[in-house]
Amino acid sequence: MFLVKRSMIITILMATVVLTGCVSSQEQVVDEHEKNTGDTPTEKGDQLLEENKEPLTETRALEIEAAFFDQLYTPETVGKTNEIKAYQSKKALIEATLAIASRELVTQLVDDYYREEEGLLYVVPKDGPAKLLSDSPMLINRVDEDTYQVSQQNETELRGPYILTVEFSWMDDAWKMTDRIFEVDN
């Protein structure tokens, strides 16, 4: 009986040593791989996030532009009063637009085109900004890994010849509009 218990204890101890050696060996292989390649679990996660970030395309830029104009410059109003139906404050409109544009850009434009009065929000009647047009050629310039500038030359009776540059940046796992630059083209 004593021999059976002793041999069982020896077997358990040997199994523990072998298993511990295998785990340590696997850890050494993983550690060695990380040293050689620089791949740590955090960097691998970052690479996966980067792989999900698609380059900004003309189609995506125009989609963001259309959503931006729908949200800020063609909201539904109440009758002919210029009262905005969906929002009662600048803050609410700004918050609703953050999915497609940066807070700085949206705040500036909302302050220019809207006014609050007695708990209601009104659009100020004036000409809106120039817009990227799908039927005109555009130039997409990659500024850096997270920023693109989309430029387009155009001409209207009201504005004359001009260049519109719209900047898009990768923020909060999405492409968002971050700046609009309007230049008169002489």
C-alpha positions as CSV (number, residue, x, y, z in Angstrom):
1,M,0.0,0.0,0.0
2,F,2.8,2.3,0.9
3,L,4.5,1.6,-2.4
4,V,1.3,2.4,-4.3
5,K,0.9,5.7,-2.5
6,R,4.6,6.5,-3.0
7,S,4.6,5.7,-6.7
8,M,1.4,7.8,-7.1
9,I,3.0,10.7,-5.4
10,I,6.1,10.4,-7.6
11,T,3.9,10.2,-10.7
12,I,2.0,13.4,-9.6
13,L,5.3,15.2,-8.9
14,M,6.8,14.2,-12.3
15,A,3.6,15.3,-14.1
16,T,3.8,18.6,-12.3
17,V,7.4,19.1,-13.2
18,V,6.8,18.2,-16.9
19,L,3.7,20.4,-17.1
20,T,5.4,23.3,-15.4
21,G,8.4,22.9,-17.8
22,C,6.1,23.0,-20.8
23,V,4.3,26.1,-19.7
24,S,7.6,27.8,-19.0
25,S,8.9,26.6,-22.3
26,Q,5.8,28.1,-24.1
27,E,6.2,31.4,-22.2
28,Q,9.9,31.5,-23.3
29,V,8.9,30.9,-26.9
30,V,6.3,33.7,-26.7
31,D,8.7,36.1,-25.0
32,E,11.4,35.3,-27.6
33,H,8.9,36.0,-30.4
34,E,7.9,39.3,-28.8
35,K,11.6,40.3,-28.5
36,N,12.3,39.4,-32.1
37,T,9.2,40.9,-33.7
38,G,8.2,43.6,-31.3
39,D,4.7,42.2,-31.3
40,T,3.2,42.6,-27.9
41,P,-0.5,41.9,-27.2
42,T,-1.1,45.6,-27.0
43,E,0.6,46.3,-30.3
44,K,-1.3,43.4,-31.9
45,G,-4.6,45.0,-30.7
46,D,-3.5,48.3,-32.1
47,Q,-2.6,46.7,-35.5
48,L,-6.1,45.2,-35.6
49,L,-7.6,48.6,-35.0
50,E,-5.5,50.1,-37.7
51,E,-6.5,47.3,-40.1
52,N,-10.1,48.3,-39.6
53,K,-9.4,51.9,-40.5
54,E,-10.0,52.2,-44.2
55,P,-8.5,55.1,-46.2
56,L,-10.8,58.0,-46.9
57,T,-12.4,57.6,-50.3
58,E,-14.2,60.2,-52.4
59,T,-17.5,58.3,-51.8
60,R,-17.0,58.4,-48.0
61,A,-16.1,62.1,-48.1
62,L,-19.2,62.9,-50.1
63,E,-21.4,60.8,-47.7
64,I,-20.0,62.7,-44.7
65,E,-20.5,66.0,-46.5
66,A,-24.1,65.2,-47.4
67,A,-24.9,64.1,-43.8
68,F,-23.2,67.3,-42.5
69,F,-25.3,69.6,-44.7
70,D,-28.5,67.6,-43.9
71,Q,-27.8,68.0,-40.2
72,L,-26.7,71.6,-40.1
73,Y,-28.0,73.5,-43.2
74,T,-31.2,71.8,-44.2
75,P,-33.0,71.0,-40.9
76,E,-36.8,70.8,-40.8
77,T,-38.3,74.0,-39.7
78,V,-41.7,74.9,-38.2
79,G,-43.7,76.8,-40.9
80,K,-42.0,79.9,-42.1
81,T,-40.6,80.9,-38.7
82,N,-37.1,79.5,-39.1
83,E,-37.6,77.6,-35.9
84,I,-35.8,74.3,-35.9
85,K,-38.2,71.4,-35.3
86,A,-35.9,68.8,-33.9
87,Y,-33.7,70.8,-31.5
88,Q,-34.4,73.5,-28.9
89,S,-30.8,74.6,-28.3
90,K,-27.4,75.0,-29.9
91,K,-26.0,72.5,-27.5
92,A,-28.4,69.8,-28.6
93,L,-27.7,70.4,-32.3
94,I,-23.9,70.3,-31.6
95,E,-24.2,67.0,-29.7
96,A,-26.3,65.5,-32.5
97,T,-23.6,66.4,-35.1
98,L,-20.6,65.1,-33.3
99,A,-21.0,61.7,-35.0
100,I,-19.8,63.3,-38.3
101,A,-17.7,66.3,-37.3
102,S,-15.4,67.6,-34.6
103,R,-16.8,69.7,-31.8
104,E,-14.7,72.7,-32.7
105,L,-15.9,72.9,-36.2
106,V,-19.6,72.2,-35.4
107,T,-19.6,74.8,-32.5
108,Q,-18.2,77.5,-34.8
109,L,-20.7,76.8,-37.5
110,V,-23.7,76.5,-35.2
111,D,-22.8,79.8,-33.5
112,D,-22.7,81.4,-37.0
113,Y,-25.9,80.0,-38.4
114,Y,-28.2,79.6,-35.4
115,R,-29.7,81.7,-32.6
116,E,-31.5,80.6,-29.4
117,E,-34.5,82.6,-28.2
118,E,-36.9,81.8,-25.4
119,G,-35.9,78.1,-25.3
120,L,-36.2,77.7,-29.1
121,L,-33.6,77.3,-31.8
122,Y,-33.8,79.3,-35.0
123,V,-31.7,79.2,-38.2
124,V,-30.4,82.6,-39.2
125,P,-31.4,83.2,-42.9
126,K,-28.2,83.6,-44.9
127,D,-26.3,81.8,-47.6
128,G,-24.7,78.5,-46.5
129,P,-21.1,77.6,-47.0
130,A,-19.7,76.1,-50.2
131,K,-20.2,72.4,-50.6
132,L,-18.3,69.5,-52.1
133,L,-20.1,68.5,-55.3
134,S,-20.2,65.0,-56.6
135,D,-20.2,66.0,-60.2
136,S,-17.0,68.0,-60.0
137,P,-13.5,66.6,-59.9
138,M,-11.8,66.6,-56.5
139,L,-8.3,66.0,-55.2
140,I,-7.8,63.8,-52.1
141,N,-4.5,64.6,-50.3
142,R,-3.3,62.3,-47.5
143,V,-1.8,64.7,-44.9
144,D,-0.8,61.9,-42.5
145,E,-2.1,58.6,-41.3
146,D,-5.2,60.1,-39.6
147,T,-5.9,63.1,-41.8
148,Y,-7.0,63.8,-45.4
149,Q,-7.8,67.0,-47.2
150,V,-10.3,66.9,-50.0
151,S,-10.1,69.9,-52.4
152,Q,-12.3,71.0,-55.2
153,Q,-12.3,74.0,-57.5
154,N,-15.6,75.4,-58.5
155,E,-17.4,78.6,-59.6
156,T,-20.8,80.1,-58.9
157,E,-22.4,83.4,-59.8
158,L,-22.5,84.4,-56.1
159,R,-19.0,83.4,-55.1
160,G,-17.1,83.4,-58.4
161,P,-14.2,81.0,-58.8
162,Y,-13.1,79.4,-55.5
163,I,-11.3,76.4,-53.9
164,L,-13.0,74.5,-51.1
165,T,-10.8,72.3,-48.9
166,V,-12.5,70.0,-46.4
167,E,-10.4,68.2,-43.9
168,F,-11.3,64.8,-42.5
169,S,-9.6,63.1,-39.5
170,W,-9.9,59.7,-38.0
171,M,-11.5,60.3,-34.6
172,D,-13.5,57.9,-32.3
173,D,-13.0,55.0,-34.8
174,A,-14.6,57.0,-37.7
175,W,-13.8,59.6,-40.4
176,K,-15.1,63.0,-39.2
177,M,-15.0,66.4,-40.8
178,T,-12.6,68.7,-38.8
179,D,-12.1,71.8,-40.9
180,R,-13.5,73.7,-43.9
181,I,-11.3,76.2,-45.8
182,F,-12.8,78.4,-48.4
183,E,-10.4,80.4,-50.7
184,V,-11.3,82.8,-53.5
185,D,-9.5,81.6,-56.6
186,N,-8.3,84.6,-58.7
